[in-house]
Amino acid sequence: MESIKVVIVGGGQAGIAMGYYLVKEKVPFMILDANEQVGDSWRNRYDSLVLFTPRTYSQLPGFPMDGAPNGFPTKDEMASYLQQYANHFNLPMRHHTKVDRVTRQQNGRFHLKTTNGWIEAEKVVIATGAFQKPYLPPVLDSANNEMSQVHSSAYRNPAQIPGKSVLVVGGGNSGAQIAVELAKERNVTMAISHPFRFLPLKLLNKSMFSWLEWGGLLYAGIDTTRGRWFKKQKDPIFGKELKSLIKKGQIHLKPRVMNVQGKEVEFADHSRLSFDRIIWSTGFSPSYEWIDIDGVIATNGWPIHNRGITNIRGLYFLGLPWQYQRGSALVCGVGRDAEYLVPFIKHGDK
């Protein structure tokens, strides 16, 4: 069995940010990633995706992103940047290597079963990110196969969606961008569980993220008054396109979906409408079944931790939503959480 001091599971933005700091501290490590290359989690998203964070807030520590700092990168630009980042710092990575199981031995070391054999590690950082298992609501239990449905994670472009009438379920930024794109050629309805809150991408020619940082909110920890307040707020929709199309009547709104039968959808207001296609932009749920260690995962499926540090000596998490602050699952903030973990990984938890 191969032995490695520190194993990082996941080669996305969280994993390579952790790698950057471990290289700086000369800590031996290896990043294991199931994808073909760095950045594939971005490459495989819908074609028209543009980040709502400007380049200044779309880069990891130590390596600036090319292009206008206040411009908004595309998903392919983001993928290329992450690949360049890993290459620039010569991060040790193994692709096509999926971790199927992690256990902890009596001697305190970890055994990782991968698609390329077993690895023993002194310490493990789980950096698989926030987007793991697409979440589909229970209302689908009553749906039959007559309705063509797709989760937003599998959506690529309008050509993939035949038919004229489309229902987009979910009120996040991905659902908003997809609805706006489809509204050019389709009759689009959005089903949402709470009213939209819109924010412009820029205010007084400065990114909203600049204002959030200036106001002490973007990186405010969950152990602070500002951080606790900010975490309770619903995520806004960035940009004005969706708001404009709703106002013009080109995108229609309905309340929460209650039931799906064939092509007919029942909503919370008891109305029923038929659609050719449904796109479920309903987010993701955690998927940590492969971590076979007691006391790590709560009954709700999320890791038990304090700022990424678990109760299991030598086991850490990185890149979780609100791991410590709003930016924890974003490119702009994951480096801060990675830097916080470095001394614990290097010198021990105690």
Buried (B, 14 or more C-beta within 10 A) or exposed (E): EEEBEBBBBBBBBBBBBBBBBBBEEEBEBBBBBBBEBBBBBBBEBBBBBBBBBBBBBBBBBBBEBEBEEBBBBBBBBBBBBBBBBBEEBEBBBBBEBBBEBBEBEEEEBBBBBBEEEEBBBBBBBBBBBBBBBBBBBEBBEEBEEEBBBBBBBBBBEBEEBEEEBBBBBBBBBBBBBBBBBBBEEBBBBBBBEEEBEBBEBBEEEEBBBBBBBEEEBBBBBBEBEBBEEBBEEEEBBBBEBBBEBBEEEBBBEBBBBBBBBEBBBBBEEEEEBEBBBBBBBBBBEBEBEBBBBEEBBEEEEBBEBEBBBBEBEBBBBBBBBBBBBBBBBBBBBBBBBBBBBBEBBBEEBE
